[in-house]
Each structure stands twice: as structure tokens, then as C-alpha cells.
Amino acid sequence: MWSRALRSNLKLSKSEACIFFKNKIRGASTCVEGEPEGPVVKTDIPGPKSKQLLQELGSLQQVGTIQLFANYDKSIGNYLVDADDNILLDTYTQISSLPLGYNHPELLKVFNDQHNMKCLINRPALGVFPGEDWPKRLNGILSEISPKLPNITTMMCGSCSNENAFKNIFIAYQRKKRGDVDFSEEEKSSCVLNQPPGAPKLSIMSFKNAFHGRTLGSLSTTHSKYIHKIDIPSFDWPIATFPQYKYPLEDNQRENEEQDKKCLSEVEELFEKYEKKGIPVAGIIVEPIQSEGGDNEASPQFFQQLQKIAKKNNAYLLIDEVQTGGGCTGKFWCHEHFNLETPPDIVTFSKKMQLGGYFHTAEMTPRQPARVFNTWMGDPGKLIILQTVLRVIKEQKLLDNVLHTGTLLKIGLLELEKEFCYLLNSTRGRGTFLAVNATDSKLRDEILTKLKAKGIQSGGCGSNSVRLRPALIFQEHHANIFLDKFRQVLKEIN
Ligand SMILES: Cc1ncc(COP(=O)(O)O)c(C=O)c1O
């Protein structure tokens, strides 16, 4: 009875529920040996040593975003140790980018291997002088984790992955229009002066509250906070509304479906509007869960329809999995939850993948060299780390662990939401990629500060959400510590 209720409450499929209960019976053996039993807070955070370092660094650069200085020698597993020897349970993992936590024993071994070390220190310009093992390594990545896309382009970070993916979209869009003929002399001479027809007026559609990075092109598709954008010129590109759901989902089905419909019809209108304006939409970029913008979800049906609209308008669909990719939603790619008719045209990645880049269709590959290019085009050292990460994910069945821990965390958050209904609402998310809203942003910030004082490193997103971004090795006992501390904080605020 309990299991059926739990399954329907959390919308687990039968096989997911099976994994959950199997793990429950098996019990938690720890993923990383040598972790402390729990957080230990000895000073204010930042403590005296962090404050001194902050002053030192502050004389060299802007330091307003720095929370503390870390001791990466002492940090281990899910625990971040700071310069003042405070031990924090990390549910934020370097802005969601540490798949195996700190100092995972398998990662510590990677560069003991001389060949790997030589790949690291002789950093190649991959677009010109790749190492002889590069094709084999990329093939390995493609066959293991590609979201059914045949090609891969590697890059440096999330922003530049999106930025270069936009270029691939524009190149493919123009090729389709021009046909497989050579560029005209007029195109060649006009593009170097930023003029059409060589530099055509084209656009990428994005969504309100989206975050796709901070480089100039990707910033035109980022809309989460003014501070990212103020004073920076941007392209006149269309911005559609992303669904804003009411929770719990099962009690608000009709309104949420209305949200989907309204937003999708706006997407269609924007296609028309920008066509008329002479800036046709060549592609759409979307996050499977809007992350920095507030962990806003949309239904699988929304994404299925969005893909249909893109195809109908001859535009390409780019799914930005920079934050959602790498297993934290319980599937390797979050969009695999959506049952899309075909794979998206491009899937960008970075963060937990260590390496930036994107998977794409063959159509996205430019026919001429040097069109999507930079000096490093990624980093073989990071790919070597990723290979080990993928092996550990498989060997330790970490996607099952994410589902198991995520289920417990979600149950715990829903219980807290019930107990403190005047402080919290709208628990949501997949796997351990979870969030809950505080009633306002001041309260959210107070929660984060108090959690820190109790030894929990957490993060916020949007205006009033607490977001969870633990490593894939975050287990049942870590979840219990987090929920216990969270409850203590809410009781104190109460
Ligand atoms: C969805 C998404 N796309 C792109 C980016 C940009 O990645 P980076 O900070 O590596 O440039 C981020 C960063 O948080 C992100 O969450």
C-alpha cells in the first residue's frame, strides 16, 4: 500500500520504484571512504582566515561573489572543508559541477598514468594537432553517453558551448537556404563589414527567465537577472514566456496545461512576428529545467510540442543540458524524460561533464573548415577525467543512487513543506535536482545563511528558491543530515 502511494505521489515508473526499494533493502554502503560523519562548524563562515584571504584577493580583483576560501586538500566526498577548517556538507557542489564530490579516489589516480599526464601538460590546439588517441576517446564518449546524436564538438565552458552551437545553427540554416553552392563574392565582402547578405539577420528564440551563459551571443538568450546584462548591448531576438506551474502538479493539472498552451502559442506568434520583421528564427534554445532562473519545469508534452513547432518552422532545437546533464535528474540527460519524437538537433553540456561542448546531428557539421574553431577546442585532460567519471557512475550505479536519494529528499521536502506551509511551497524537480520555494526572497536568503551556519553549503536560484545540486554520490545518510538541519533552521525561523 505504502509503496503504491509513494509511487503515485512521486510519479515513479514501476522500474524506478523497483530501483528505489532495491536500494532501500540493500542499505547504504558509502560511495567515498574517509568522509566525516557530519558537518562541523568551528567559526563564523567566512571565518578569520577566509576573511584575510578575501582582503588579499580583493586588492587584485572584484570578490563580491566569494563565499569562502576552500581547502581542497582536506575536502572529501560530499564534504567541503574551508580555510578555517569548517566542514560543510555540500549540496551545491561548485555550482552543480562536481559529479563525484571532492578527491574521489578513482580521480586521484588518473594522472599517475604517464600517458594521461602527458596529455594534460602538452595541451594541444585540438582543431589542428590533436593527439593520436583523440578520435578513439571521442568515439568512446559518443557511444557511451550521446543522446542519440552522431557528432560531437568540444569546447571550454557552458557559455561558449551555446555560443558556438548558435553559429552551427546559423551556418546550417543558411546552407539550407543557399543550397550546396559556393558563397557569392557579395556575401564574402559584406560579412567582414557585418553587413547582409554575408552577415544575415537571423535570430535564436529563447525563454524568459532562461540562463544560457554570459558571453555576448549567449547573453542575448539569458534573461534571469539584470546584473548579468546591464550595460551590455544585445541582439533583437525573440523571447517567449516559459510555463510557470502551480504545485502540487496533480492538483493543478488544468491550469498548468493552460500555461503550456499559452506559452506554445506565443512561440508560434514570435516565429511569425520575427519573420515579418526580417529577422527569421533559425533556432530555439531551451533548458529542460530552467535552473538559474528558478528551477522552472515544463511538461514532457510542452517539449514535444515545442519540437514540433520548431520543425514546422524549419528551425533547429537546441537543448541546453549544461546544468541538468550528467545524471543528476536520474537519467543521464534530463530531456530523456520527455520522450521526444526524435533527438534534438543540438544538446550542449559542461559542468558535471568537466568538458564543455555539444552533441549534434550530421547536418550541423559545417562543410568548410575553420568556421567553428578556437585555439584549444576543449581539453583532453578534462576528457580523461570524464572517462573515469563515467566508469565510476557505471560501476557504482550512481544513477540508481540519484533516484534513491532524490526520492528520499523529495519526500523529506514535501514533509517540511507540509509542516512549515507558511514558509515553504512548490517542492519540485527530478532525481536530486530539486528545489523548494520560500515565501519571499528575504526568507530564502535567511534560510541559506542559517543552513551555512549549521554546516550545509546550499544554493539559491530565481528570486526565492532553495535549490539542491548535490554530487551523484550524495546518499541516504547525507539526505537525512540535510533534512534534519533544514528542519532545525525552519524551526528557528518559525
Ligand atoms: C543552463 C546553463 N547554460 C549555460 C551556462 C553557462 O555555463 P558557464 O558558466 O560554464 O559558462 C550555465 C551556467 O550556470 C547554465 O546553468
The ligand as a Gaussian input file, in Angstrom:
#p B3LYP/6-31G(d) Opt

LIG

0 1
 C       21.795000      26.041000     -18.281000
 C       23.102000      26.756000     -18.334000
 N       23.632000      27.071000     -19.529000
 C       24.818000      27.695000     -19.621000
 C       25.528000      28.054000     -18.508000
 C       26.841000      28.757000     -18.643000
 O       27.876000      27.914000     -18.298000
 P       29.326000      28.526000     -17.900000
 O       29.128000      29.217000     -16.601000
 O       30.194000      27.324000     -17.839000
 O       29.699000      29.446000     -18.986000
 C       25.021000      27.728000     -17.238000
 C       25.768000      28.113000     -16.012000
 O       25.298000      28.081000     -14.918000
 C       23.762000      27.079000     -17.145000
 O       23.221000      26.764000     -15.971000

